[in-house]
């Protein structure tokens, strides 16, 4: 997978996962805001939708191609394993930071693998799948940034994801904004403060 890896000073590794139409460079400034000392693994999605990179196919807005979602989830999981060996970081120190489509693939990893991350920051995610048994997420710290007026990811979707993750033991914090599906500075600053408390390597 196309990617950027920047070695940091701490053991934490921020896995950056862009939104539809983004690339592996889009969220690098965001990583600097959250933790300038962490290593960064920023990945470009392997799917193209009318020339726009994505992490998995969709049938239409808000409706995922579940077969492709499962394939791409396994593909990304294997890539992270490869990158840990290639760049010499601990697989247990990876923290997902995803926006929109990137948050959805991160959520899918949480739904399909036991503790794939040390923690997760999900900006405007949807519920990746329904009607499946989820792995245990004991004490997993998860931050969800959401919009109370998000036209793509309705508040009910956010609340459902919170409930599903919390039921399996995750410690979920939800931060609400009123700027639709847009990722705001306030949202990132709230995620940064949460990260400093929950996941920062001192």
N, C-alpha and C positions, 0 to 999 in steps of 0.2 A: 504493500500500500504506500502511496505517496505520503511523505511525512517529513517533519522537522524534529530533530532531537537537540535540545540544549542542556548541557550538564550544569547542574546547580550545586549549591554548597550544602544543602540539607539532603536527607535521605528521601524526602517526599518527592513524588513524581506526579505532576499534573498532566492528566490525559485530556487534551483539548479536542472537542468534537463539535464542529461548526454546524450552522443551520443550512437549509436548502440554498444553494447558489454560492455558498462560501467556499473557503479552501483552508489549507493547513496554516496559513499565515493570519487569518482573520482574528483569531482569539488570542494571539500572542500578547497584545497590550493588556488584555484582561488578566492573563496569567501574572503579568508583572504587577498589576494592581492587587491581586489576591495574595501572592507570595513570591517576591522577587528572588528569594533564595532557593526555591524548589527547582528541581529539574523539570523539563517540559518535553512531553511527547505529543506533538500536534499532528493529527491525521486527516487526510482528505478522503472523503467517501468514494467508494469505487463505482457507484451508480451514477449515470447521467440522465437527467430529466430535461430534455430539450436544451442540452448544453449546460445545465446547472448541476453541479456535484451534489449528491445525496448519499446517505449511508445505506438506504434500502429503497425499493420501489414502493409506490403507492398506486392504488387503483383510481383514486380521485382525492380531492382535499379531505383530509381527516380519515380516510379509509386505507389501511395498510395492506400491502400484499404479504400475507402472513408467511407463505412459503419462502419468499425472498427474504423476509425479515429474519426467519430462523437461519437461513443459509448465511446471511451477512453477519448475524450475531456470532455465529461460530467462527466465521472468517476473522472478525475483529478480535475475538477472544484468543485465537491462535496467533494473530499478529502481535498482540501485547506480550504473549509468552515469548515469541521470537525476539521482540525488542528488548525484553528484560535480559535475555542471554546476550544479545548483540551489544548492548550498551552497558551491561554490567550493573543494572539496578535490581533491587528486590521487588519481585512480583507482588509482595504483600504491602508495598508502600505506594501503590498507584491510587490516585484520587481522581475520579472522573469529573470533568467540568464540561457540560454540554449545553448547547442552546437549541431549542426547537427540535429539528430532526436529529441533531447530535444528542440532545437530552433523551430523545426516544430510544435511540440505539443503546445508550447507557442504561436506560431503564430496562430494556430487553435483556441486557447482560445480568442485571440484578434479578430478573424474573427467571432466568434459565441456568444460572450458575451459583454455586455456594460461595458467598463472600468474594466476588471477583474484584472488589475494590476495598480500600481502607476507609473510604467515604465517598460521597457523591454530592456534587452541586449541579442541580438540574434546573435550567432556566426554561420555563414554559413547556414542560413535558406533557405528554398525553399518556393514558394507560396503554402500554404496548400490546398487551393481549388480555383476553378475558377467558374465564372458564378453565384456567390451568392452575395446577398446584405450584405454589411458590416455595423456594428453598428458605431455610432459616436465615434470618438476618439479625441475629442477636447483637444488640447494642450498636448496630451500624449507623453512623451519623449521616443523615441525608438533609440537604437544604433544597427546598423547592421555591423558586421565584415564579410568581404567577401574576396574571392580570385579572382584576375583578371584572373587567370589560373586554377580555381577550376574545376576539371573534373566531379564532382558530381553536383555542383550547379553553373551553367553557369552565367557569369556576367549579361546576359539578364534577368535571373531569379531574381537576386538581384535588378536590376533596376525596374522590374515590381512590386516586393513587395514594394519597396520604394514608387512608384507611387500610389499603391493601399492604403497604409497606410496614405500617405500624403493627398490624396484626401479626406479622412474622418477626417482630422484635426490633425493627429499626427505630432509631430515635429521629423523628422527622420534625423539621422546623419549616413552616411555610411563611413566606414573606409576600405580602400583597401590594401591588401597585395598581394605578388606574391609567395605564398607557397602552392598552390593547396588548398586542403580541410583541411590542417593542421591548428590547432589553435596555433598561435605563441605568444611569450612573448610580442612582440611589439603590437599585437592586443589587448591583455589583458591590457597592460599599457595604451593604447589609450582609452579603455573602462573605465578603472579606472579614468582617467582624466576627461572624459565626465561625469561619475557618480558623481565625486566630485563637479562638477559645477552644474549639473542638479538635483541630488537626495540626496546628502549627508545631513544627519541630523546634524546640528551644535549645 
